[in-house]
Amino acid sequence: MQSSSWMMVSFFISSFEKSKSYSNSCISSCPSGYYISSTNACIQCSNNCNQCTSNTSCTICTNNTLLYNGNCFSTCPIGSYINGALCSNCSSNCNNCSSNINCIVCSSGYYLNNSICVQTCPTGFFADYQGKCNACSSNCNTCSLYST
């Protein structure tokens, strides 16, 4: 039993030797950028990750990168927006946004009306080819993109 404990501690320390020197000492936690594996070894987090719980689950990204679904990105993926050091999802039915209340492009079947995605444009508005609601002429209550 003693020898297996010694081997585990030896592996634990040797995994640090590539980045930091802990000359023959036992440490209680992994340094920043590493996580403790199920075998008590410190394993390096993925690129651009300062703190993680596994190689595929980052909790804090390095500077100039943004956290989204456990990964670090230089820009937020489509369908999300920058929210501090995180990328947050756009509201439902919105494909591209600048905040949770400011949609730029709606999902298929929805129209953009004052930065909000709607299934039908309100009275006094019509949907254009870009999927946006536009106001009818002032003397019209209902209108469409097509003229007759």
N, C-alpha and C positions, 0 to 999 in steps of 0.2 A: 504493500500500500504506500509506503514511504517513497519508493522510487517513482511511482506514477505521479504523485503530487509534485515531486521535484521536477519531473519532465514537463509537467504542465506549466509550472512557474518559469522554467527555462525557456519554453516556447513563447510564453507571455512576454518575457523580457526581450527575447531575440527579435520579435517582430517590431520592436521599437528601435532597434539598433540602426536601422537604415535611416531614420530621421532624427533621432535624439540618442544621446548616450546616457544610460542609466547604470553604469558599471556595477554589476553584481548587486543590484538593489531590487527590492520587491516594491511594486507600486500598487496603490489601491484603486486607481481609475486610469482610464485611457486618456491620452492628451487630446486636445482639440483636433478635430479632423479624423478621429478614429472611433470605433465602437467596440464593445466587448461581445465577442461571438459566444455561441453556446459551449465552446471548448475553452472559454476564458482566455482567448487570444485577442489581442487588439488588432483589428482589421481596419485598413484605411477606408474612409468614406469615398464616395464617387467624386469625380472632378467638380470643382467649384462649391463643395459642401464643407462647411465648418463643423457641423454637428449632425449626427445621424443615429438612427436606431438599427439600421442595417445598410447594406450596400445599395439597396433600392428605395430607401426611405430617409430622405434628408429632412431635418427639422430647422436648420439655419444655414443659409447659403453664404458664400463669400461676398465681399463687396462687389458692387456692380452686377450682381446676378439676382434673379427673382425666384422665389419659391412658388411652385405650383404642383400640387398632387405629389409631393415628396421628391420632386426633382428641381434642379436649378437651371434657369434659362437666362439668356442675355436679353431677350424680349419676351413678352407674354405671348403664348400661343393664341391663334385665332379663336374667338369665343370667350376671351378673358381680357382683363384690363389691369393696369398697374394700380395697386392699392398698398402704398407704402413699400415694404420689401417683399410683398406677395403679389401674385396674380390671382385675381378673383374672377369667378365666372360671371359672364354677362347675364342679364335677366332672361327668363324663358322666352323663346321665340326670337331671340336676338343673336345674330351670327357675329357681329363686330360692334364693339362699344368702347367708349372712353371712360365710362363710369357705370355704376349699377342703375343709374336713372337716365343715361344718355346713350341711346342706341344709335348706331350709324348705318348698319345694314341689317335688315330683318331676315328671318328664315323664310324659306319658300312658302307661299300661301299667306304671307302677312305683309302689311303695308306700313311704312314709316309715317307716323303722324306726330309731329312735335316731339321727336326723339323717343317715341313709344311705339311698339309694334301692335298693330290692330288687325283683326281679320277682315274688317270692312271699313272703308273710310266713312267718317261721320257725314251727316246731312250737310250739304253745301260744299262738299269736297269730292274729288274724283282721283282714282289711282292712275299714275303715269307709267310709262314703260320701265322706269327704274325702281318701281315698287314704292313710290312716295305718294302721299296724299297731297293734292294741290287744291287750293280754293277755287270754287266756281266764280264766274263773273259776278259782280255785285247784284245784277238784276236776275240772277238764276238761283233757284233753291236746290235743283238737282242738275247735274251735268255729267258728261263723260268725256273721255279722251277723243272719241270719234265725233266729227262734226257731220251733220246730215244736210 
